[in-house]
Amino acid sequence: MTKTLLITGASKGIGLATVKEFMEKDERVTSIIMVARSSSAYDEAFKSLEANNSRKVKLYKYEHDLAVESDVESLLQNLKNHQQVHIIINNAGFTKPDSIQQIEMADFHTTIAVNVYAPFRIVQGLLMQQKFPETIINIASTAGMNGRSGWLTYSASKAAMINMSQVMKDELNHFGTQVVCLSPGRCATDLRKTLAPDEDPTTIMQPEDVAEIIRLTSSKTGLALDTTNIVVRR
């Protein structure tokens, strides 16, 4: 059976690498719904994907800011046009690292909105549309397993993602939905540059490494693992 995949944060980093991974290597996936904020980088990435689409995968480009509740609801309206979504990858992430006394509440709200509220609402909204996905892959972080100085808002949001994934795993098993939580360690993304601006990105894991693991965990072999919280490190 052919499958439709939905991925957020699809314009760059792990998200874009994952789109390429499924386009090139997973013959089950014939449609990919890409979600990201409007940007020239997103436009260029989408053009490049279309130009290098040897399998003729159907690509859908939606521009939504997951920090904005009304944008999330607009995305769910757009998803009504799709008969089914078989694989959901909640990948979009945001943070603005600061010490406790310097954290702005607006930034904390944005971090929680993108990293926790949006993935929850996307899953909930699709269930309410009677679309029961086969697999949900939530991208958390090792920062959600151990708090780190200066990363309070990010660590808190990813800890919430890990725990939310466990509840989803328990509740949605009834519908035959497999829930996977992945916690990547250090990975050379723009988000990582924000968290660790002085780090040499060539010395750490690359987005393509995580994308390969994401594809594996959506397969029969991958789902045989304990998917409660898979730590990805290099």
C-alpha positions in Angstrom: 0.0 0.0 0.0 1.3 3.5 -0.9 1.7 5.9 2.0 1.4 9.7 2.6 3.9 11.3 5.0 3.5 14.6 6.8 6.6 16.4 8.2 6.9 19.7 10.0 10.1 21.9 9.9 10.6 20.6 6.4 12.5 23.5 4.9 16.0 22.7 6.3 18.1 20.6 8.7 16.7 17.3 9.8 13.3 18.0 8.2 14.6 18.6 4.7 17.1 15.7 5.0 14.2 13.4 6.0 12.2 14.5 3.0 15.1 13.6 0.8 15.6 10.3 2.6 12.0 9.1 2.0 11.9 10.4 -1.5 15.1 8.5 -2.5 14.9 5.3 -0.4 11.3 4.5 0.7 9.2 3.2 -2.2 6.1 2.9 0.1 5.9 6.7 0.4 4.4 8.3 -2.7 3.1 11.6 -1.2 4.9 13.9 1.2 3.2 16.9 2.9 5.8 19.4 3.8 5.1 22.1 6.4 7.4 25.1 7.3 7.3 28.8 7.7 7.3 30.9 4.6 10.9 31.7 3.6 13.1 32.0 0.5 15.0 29.0 1.9 11.8 27.0 1.8 11.1 28.1 -1.7 14.5 27.1 -2.9 14.5 23.8 -1.1 11.1 22.9 -2.6 12.3 23.8 -6.1 15.4 21.6 -5.7 13.3 18.7 -4.5 10.9 18.9 -7.5 13.9 19.0 -9.8 15.5 15.9 -8.3 12.4 13.8 -7.9 13.2 10.6 -9.9 10.5 8.6 -8.2 7.9 11.3 -9.0 6.8 11.5 -5.4 3.9 13.9 -5.0 5.0 16.9 -3.0 2.7 19.3 -1.1 4.1 22.6 0.2 2.3 24.2 3.0 3.5 27.5 4.6 2.4 27.7 8.3 4.1 29.2 11.4 3.5 26.6 14.1 4.1 29.2 16.8 0.7 30.7 15.8 -2.3 28.8 16.8 -4.4 30.1 13.9 -1.8 28.8 11.5 -1.9 25.3 13.1 -5.7 25.4 12.6 -5.3 26.5 9.0 -2.9 23.5 8.4 -5.5 21.2 9.8 -8.1 22.7 7.4 -5.7 22.0 4.5 -5.2 18.4 5.7 -8.9 17.8 5.2 -8.0 17.7 1.5 -5.9 14.6 2.1 -7.7 11.3 2.4 -5.2 9.8 4.8 -1.9 10.6 6.6 0.0 7.4 7.3 3.2 8.7 8.8 3.5 11.9 10.9 6.9 13.3 11.7 6.7 16.1 14.3 10.1 17.7 13.7 9.7 21.5 13.9 11.6 23.0 16.7 12.4 26.4 18.2 14.4 27.9 21.1 16.1 31.0 22.3 18.6 30.0 24.9 19.1 32.3 27.9 19.8 32.2 31.6 16.8 32.0 33.9 16.8 35.7 34.8 17.0 36.8 31.1 14.3 34.5 29.6 11.5 36.5 28.0 8.1 35.0 28.5 7.2 35.6 24.9 10.2 33.4 23.9 9.1 30.7 26.4 5.6 30.7 25.0 6.9 30.4 21.4 9.2 27.5 22.4 6.3 25.6 24.0 3.9 26.5 21.2 6.2 25.0 18.5 7.7 22.1 20.4 4.7 20.9 22.4 1.4 22.5 21.5 1.7 22.2 17.7 2.6 18.5 17.5 -0.1 17.7 20.0 -2.7 19.6 18.1 -1.7 18.1 14.7 -2.1 14.6 16.1 -5.3 15.5 17.9 -6.7 17.3 14.8 -6.0 14.4 12.5 -7.6 11.9 14.9 -10.7 14.2 15.0 -10.8 14.0 11.2 -10.9 10.2 11.6 -7.4 9.9 10.1 -5.6 7.4 12.2 -1.9 7.3 11.3 0.1 4.1 11.2 3.1 5.8 12.7 3.8 9.0 14.6 7.5 10.0 15.1 8.1 12.8 17.6 11.5 14.4 17.5 12.6 15.3 21.0 16.2 15.8 22.2 18.7 14.5 24.7 18.3 18.0 26.2 14.9 16.8 27.4 16.5 14.0 29.3 19.0 16.1 31.3 18.5 19.8 32.0 21.3 22.1 30.8 22.4 25.5 31.9 21.0 28.2 29.6 18.7 25.8 27.9 15.8 25.9 30.3 13.0 26.5 27.9 14.2 24.1 25.3 15.0 21.3 27.8 11.5 21.7 29.4 9.8 21.6 26.0 11.6 18.4 24.9 11.0 16.7 28.3 7.3 17.4 27.7 7.7 15.9 24.2 9.2 12.7 25.6 6.4 12.3 28.1 3.7 13.3 25.7 5.0 10.6 23.3 4.7 8.0 26.0 1.0 8.9 26.6 0.3 8.9 22.9 2.0 5.5 22.6 -0.3 4.1 25.3 -3.5 5.7 24.2 -3.2 5.3 20.4 -2.1 1.7 20.5 -5.8 0.9 20.6 -6.1 2.3 17.1 -3.0 0.4 15.8 -0.9 3.5 15.8 2.8 3.1 16.6 4.4 6.1 18.4 8.1 6.6 18.2 10.1 9.2 20.2 13.6 10.0 18.9 16.0 12.1 21.0 18.9 13.2 18.8 22.1 14.4 20.5 24.3 17.0 19.0 23.4 17.6 15.3 24.6 20.2 12.9 21.4 22.2 12.4 20.6 25.9 12.5 18.9 25.2 15.9 22.1 23.7 17.2 24.0 26.8 16.0 21.7 28.8 18.2 22.3 26.6 21.2 26.1 26.2 20.7 27.3 29.0 18.4 31.0 28.2 19.0 30.8 24.5 18.1 32.4 23.2 14.9 29.5 21.6 13.0 31.8 19.2 11.1 32.6 17.4 14.4 29.1 16.3 15.2 26.2 14.3 13.8 24.7 15.5 10.5 21.0 15.9 9.7 21.3 13.0 7.1 22.4 10.7 9.9 19.2 11.4 11.9 17.0 11.2 8.7 18.2 7.7 8.1 17.2 6.7 11.6 13.8 8.3 11.2 13.2 6.3 8.1 14.4 3.1 9.8 12.1 3.6 12.8 9.1 3.9 10.4 9.8 0.5 9.0 8.7 -2.9 10.3 12.2 -3.6 11.5 12.4 -0.3 13.3 9.1 -0.6 15.0 10.3 -3.9 16.5 12.5 -1.8 18.7 11.5 -0.2 22.0 10.4 3.1 20.6 9.6 4.8 23.9 12.6 7.1 23.6 15.4 6.2 21.1 18.6 8.2 21.7 20.5 9.0 18.5 24.1 9.9 18.9 27.3 9.6 16.9 
